[in-house]
Amino acid sequence: MIFYLLHTEGDLHMTIPIAERMSRIGTETAFAVSLEASQLAKQGKKIYPFHLGDMNIITPPEVMEAAIEAMKKGKTGYSPTAGIPELREALAKEVAAARRLNLTADNVSIQPGGKPTIGKFIMVAMNPGDKVLYPNPGYPIYESQVEFHGGVGVPYGYKEGRDGFILDLETIRKGIGAGAKILIYNNYQNPTGASSPKEEMEELARLAVQNDLFVLSDEAYFDIRYSGEPMSIASLPGMAERTVILYTFSKKFAMTGWRLGAAVGPAKFIEHISKINVNDESCSNHFIQYGALAGLQGNQAGPESIIATLKKRRDLMVEKLNAIPGIKCFKPEATFYLFPNVTGALQRQGVKDIEKFRQHCLQETGVSFCTRRHFGRPLPGEEEQYVRFAYSGIDVPQIQEGLDKFSKFLT
Ligand SMILES: Cc1ncc(COP(=O)(O)O)c(C=O)c1O
């Protein structure tokens, strides 16, 4: 136990106890960038928000109407802890069809967002001291939850391939050799936008089966796709029984603030996840589940229009970023993130400290973005410099203007 001395106003002193585990919890540092940007905005500075994966696209009307209707019909009390049966069934059907799996409602535990599945998966699957492979650069909550619950994070990276980022399978093999039994895999990936080619995913699945790994497949961006067929590692031979899928309504239905998602996986494992639901939040919001149900059962015009909007933004951004000398940007087929290599551009400017560069750029131009550092500590031997641009919260005219300013700032 760590004790902090708290100084209060009347010069009274008291100690508040803070458990040791709190020194191991991480955060999403992208929210700190958001705070910086909003403070500048309050001072009247025009901000171009490329930093946060939130969406400025409104939730499809059929989802909103169904949620309001459910509220009016009195769905304002607790729901069953694993979610309303209709939604669990509909989601089982949806996930099974899109990934060629056999699923029933027993395989689904509804969650207040996609994010809770990460911590709950770790709590159910991992013992203190266990080694867990996780992506770095990657969504920072994996490392945070593994360390918070007493595990040992084993980061693996990505390398630049011909058309996009590819997994560093060698580091994964080494991690397995060092005793890792749990793998967190995020395809389609935040922040790199990486999509595993079929052979890469097959090799990863082979490693998982051969070495008896248990897998969290974070599929938050499975439906945010502009081309090609989506693929889940859970659908490969021997994987369904060892994989838990993180599903979220946040992105497909532009519902980031509604907080609704699910854990989908082996029924026995899902039962344990639902036990944590009872202890944590009792249940997810009741009437919102009816909204999500309408979204799944609707004609999909909403999600299609969201994709069309995002695709225009992606195409423009990739073109404009690649036109800046010293920047190389892949065109991801999924997610709403770009992870351009800015090494050359920074060298031309003599920039040594990328964080100072980010802050300077924000203050001078209002262009707000994250850097590789917001997605984990750089791995040994990593020399290239990257920034992450999200385009989920900024419209085409603002993208034009913002990237023109960014380009001028760099050149
Ligand atoms: C990779 C990844 N996983 C999970 C989440 C969490 O999604 P939700 O907002 O549904 O909790 C995010 C959100 O940005 C994400 O990028």
The ligand as an ORCA input file, in Angstrom:
! r2SCAN-3c Opt
* xyz 0 1
  C      -8.072     -0.932    -31.158
  C      -9.205     -0.486    -30.328
  N      -9.809     -1.371    -29.529
  C     -10.833     -1.024    -28.748
  C     -11.305      0.269    -28.749
  C     -12.425      0.622    -27.814
  O     -13.593      0.837    -28.455
  P     -14.872      1.405    -27.672
  O     -14.895      2.872    -27.909
  O     -16.012      0.688    -28.262
  O     -14.709      1.080    -26.232
  C     -10.711      1.231    -29.562
  C     -11.191      2.624    -29.549
  O     -10.686      3.526    -30.138
  C      -9.625      0.846    -30.371
  O      -8.997      1.722    -31.163
*
